Amino acid sequence: MSKIDIPEIFGSMVFNEEQMQQRLKPVIYTAWKSCIVRGTSLDRSIANEIAGAMKDWAIEKGATHYTHWFQPMTGYTAEKHDSFIVPSGDGKVIMELSGKELSRGETDASSFPSGGLRATFEARGYTAWDPTSYAFIKDNTLYIPTIFCSYGGETLDKKTPLLRSMRELDRQSVRILRLFGNTQVKHVTPQVGPEQEYFLIDRAMYERREDLKLCGRTLFGAKPPKGQELDDHYYGAIKPRVAAFMHELDVELWKLGVPAKTEHNEVAPSQHELAPVYSDANSACDYNQLTMELLKKVAARHDLVCLLHEKPFAGINGSGKHDNWSLATDTGENLLKPGRTPSQNAQFLLFLAAFIKGVDEYQDMLRCCVSYPGNDHRLGGNEAPPAVVSIFLGDELTAIINAVISGEDYVDVTKKRLEIGVDTMPEIPQDTTDRNRTSPLAFTGNKFEFRMLGSSQSVASPNVVLNTMMAEELSRFADVLEQSDNFQGDLQDLIRDTFRDHQRIIFNGNGYGAEWAEEAARRGLSNLKDTVDCMPAYIDPKNVELFTRHGIFSFKEMHARYEIHLENYCKVTSIEANTLLDMVLRHILPAVFRYSHDLTDSLCRQTQAGVPASKAQRDLIEQLNDLTDTLYTECRTLQSALDDAPQLDGGIDSARYFRDEVALHIRRAGELISHLETIAAAEYWPYPTYADILFSV
């Protein structure tokens, strides 16, 4: 294998700041930089200069086309490619990219989810360049990151709300820092590091499973003799075939400037994880979308298939995406890192108080933003967090909070009494607790790990909620403290009262235990079981008021997302139901009938030959007949439920119907099939088993 110069290839396919400095006139580069820092728009003449330089660079790299790359409400990315060619009038062409083409594009929006923001005949949609995200080259095409909106200006994507929430959080964080006398910081940016889990399986196995191809998950499967019980896969030696895949994936990501860093085997067989270095939330979202795309593309080159579904196999770990979230200033300070000086500690406790208050007040939105059919199968077990939102702080930080609330002494290693005053508070130790793998939101020394995200989802929506709730609480804190005549006293009261009033959201115990659900109910915490229960949070007046007040969503945009998610739930459930029926009626039942017929025929021949039939033969035939009859009845019930189903876009009532009538029978039929699999002869069974799939690589 040839040596790879990682610093040389890293970002080599990205039109980054280094390229801009080299290729743009100083005045143009300065204007672009000012636009990024101040959040202002670019003059058309400057856009023309940047477009020309970007085009020249892209052509040098072999690009022939450009595309506006956007992130619609499907959760995936979208693109429409245009070549650089422009007729020159003499039967030839020249290669051009204008500032107008760079800055704005028009596309057909009619087939993207809109939640009623536009009618089907209102097809026009617009993309607009996001100059804070670098353009890059992939597959001989220049990709220009953009936002996506309707003809009427309503946001139809996931990037726009994220950018809005980042700006608002920046503004409110700076207000707080000014109160502590910090005049150097100009901007505060949420930093995100999403850990991506995924499964790798052999393509031949994948091609033989209709449910994997159409639904992304298996709809049935008997538990294999060996699963993850021995914990021998977790952090184990990486198999050569997987290692080759990981190596190529790293190289492809590095070329695109994605700082892929950590990779290892996860707990379940065939499960793995990739984690990047932290970056700003906007870049992290773009990087993660590229990562998910390249996971699948590179896997195909190795005759593998990457599964990003949250629960592709029952009975073993599902795949999540841990969203590590923190706040960084433009001077290099992490605002969630306990400081070494009293004033920093007081500042840290204020930001911590804001986060705790936000999670408590908007726990339903945090649960809602990670809710969709795939994650419904995962949350609540096998190292996935429970449905109840809570915060893990660890014993030491919890003890500090308790001391703040009670006013009693907290004795640290220096035996000092804890006070919140900006001049007297002792150092708060960092990283003094273990991680709680059952906690939805765990503080891990200098960041919060939001562990409820599903592996296939965009990280945009969860970070929009985290950013906005934090901006809200910091705004309210700033409103109080900016009017204070006694800053130190009012600061201490504010932190103490906030910790006291929102202490219920802190839980350091086992989130899987039944007793926690009971305790959470006593505390008044919400326990939203699934997507259908969660979605009304989108249109709860409290949440609508939050997002509209900070300019993240309009009233119409909030309701649109509510409708989009409900319709998606119905569609996914309908696809799974129809897939299961097809697999049962066209493959599984005929296969089991053949097996049952051959057993019966053999039994008859034995009887005719005077050989007594064994009890095992008779029992097996009876079991097969009973199970196939029950399965057939269940499938007829499922078909009737589909026939009677309301419209897929019928809102909450349709979603409840698909959960209670359709998904219920999918699950019951799947259990019957899994039982059948355990007693049918392997040579008759039409599909690869879990053992075949999970240990095929």
Phi, psi and omega in degrees: 000130181290150181290139180252126176271093187298313178302330181287318184275340185296123180073012184293340179254024182239133175275077189266190185296325178297317178295321179296317179299322182286325192254345182257149172298147182307320181293325179289316179299317180297320179295319177297315181298319178296321178299318181293314185291317185268346181074026181264168181275158180270142173293147183301322181296323178291319177299322178298317180296315180295318180300317180297315180294320179296318180296315180300315179298316182296318180295321176300330180273003177097007181285141176243342184229166170227158178212145169275117187260114184230171189234083182290181185285005172290340185092350177256187175256162180221155183201146172230123189265136173234141177281162178283352190290142174224125180303137182264356176096352180241027182082006178241180181229158170239164182255121183221152168216112183273165175298325178294317179293325176294314190281327185214141175227160177239136181219168178279115182263001191293332184260003176267148179301133179229348179061030178088005178292338176210153178282162182302323182283349178270083194274342191286134173223158184233144172247143180226132184304134171261097185291351177276352176248131182288141171287156182210166180247131177214131178054046176061027178228137175278118180263124181248108180298133184219165167269171184218126182220165181277174177302327181274000176095358179286141180288133179243015186227184180257342182284319184302309178299326179296314179298319179298316183292325178294319179295319182291320177295321176303310184298315183286326178294318179296322176304317180293316182297326178298326180294334177268011176084011180273108180253358182277322184291129176256331183215148174236131185234131173293131179254138185226139173227096182273120176276123187255117175261151182197163174250145172241123178231163180290137183299323181300321178292317180300316183295338181267002180243104180300324181293321178295320182290321186264332186244345181082355180217161174279135179270353177200165177161127178286148179298129181288159178303327177231130177239247180250015187302323185275353181055029184275346179274328185297120181060018180284176178300133182280129182295147184307318181295320178288320179299320178296320176298312182299320180297312180295322178299313179304313183299315180297320179291318180299321178302326181270009177078012178276119187279062178297130187232307189249136176215143181195167172287139174267189190292313185284151174303138180071009181256142184218172180218147175229132179229137178263172168287150181299149174210175178299154189301323181294311178296320181300322178294314177300314181300318183291325175297318177296320180299314180297321179295314183287332174305315181287317184293315181290324178302319181298326179293339180256018181059035178241167173232131177266125178257122179254001177299146184292332183215071181289339181224134179284149172087354175230174183304140169270181184249129177244189178215099183284123185259099180275118192237131176212179181235129181236140175271164177285000174257005174094013181264136172267114185286350176257013176260120178303131187275178179259000179236156181304318183294323178295323180293320177297319177297316178301314181297327178292316177294322177297317179298319179297318180295314181299315179297318180296316180297318180295315185285333184237034180299327179292324179288325176296320177291322183294321187287354176242019186255123174192168191307316182299318182286338176300327181284341188261315189298134174112357181192172179050053177071006171271147181294160176286174181285341180279126180278130176208171181242133172259124179246343185089161187295318187290313180293325176296320178296322177297315180298318178298322178293322177298317182294315186278338184078007180274171181291139166246120184259114176262193184296339180266001177060034180259147173286138182275127171228154186268351182308144186292351180248353191235355187280134180285171180294139174264123180296150180247144175059048182258007182230157173284166176275145177255106185285352179260003183266134176295325181225108184244131174278126185236051172097312180210019181197167172250134178258107178273107193259008185269350183297146174271156188293334185266351188274157171291143178279358185298305187300313177301323180284333171299316181293313179301314181297316186289317179296324179291319177300320180299311184290321177295323177298315180294321177297316181296321178302322181286309189286332178292339179263003188284141171262350180224078189303312185296316180293316181291327176298314181297318179296319182296314180295315180299312183295323180294313178300318182295315186286341184235024181294336185297336185280349181272125179213122184255005185266200183278111181287348180274341185292144178298329181294333179291320178300320178292317179295320179298321178296319178296327179283347181086019178279149180282151178224079183272114192286323188210182183301318183296321177290330187279324192301327177303343177300330180299327183248012173296130184307324180298317182284322177299318180296322179300307187285328178285323180298326181266004175073025181275313176228154167271170177304315181295322181291325176295314180294326179297317180295323175302312181291321181298314182293322179293317179296320178299319179301314180296317182295314180298316181295321178296317179298317180296320180296314181292325177295315180298316179300318180297317181294321181289308189286328184262345185227305188291307181298314177302321180294316180291324176299319179297316179297314180297319179297316181294322176297315181294318179298318178297320179296319179296318180295322177297316181297316179297329180274002179081013178267121182294139178286143178278156176297325180299318180297313182294318180296319182295316178298319180295317178299315180300315181295317180296316182292318180294322177296316180294319179296317180298318178297318179296321179292322177296321177296319178297318179296320178297321179297321177292319180298326183267002186293145175287179178300145181296334180259031184273011175078208188296325180294319177295317181297319178297321179296312182295327176289312189279332184251321185268304182300325178302315183282334172299314181296316180295317179296320179299321178294320179294317179297317180300322177293316178302320182301327184286342183243353177277143178296140185302324183291342180264333188293128191278351187232151174299141179275174176301319179298319178299314188285312189288337182244029184269345185263000000 
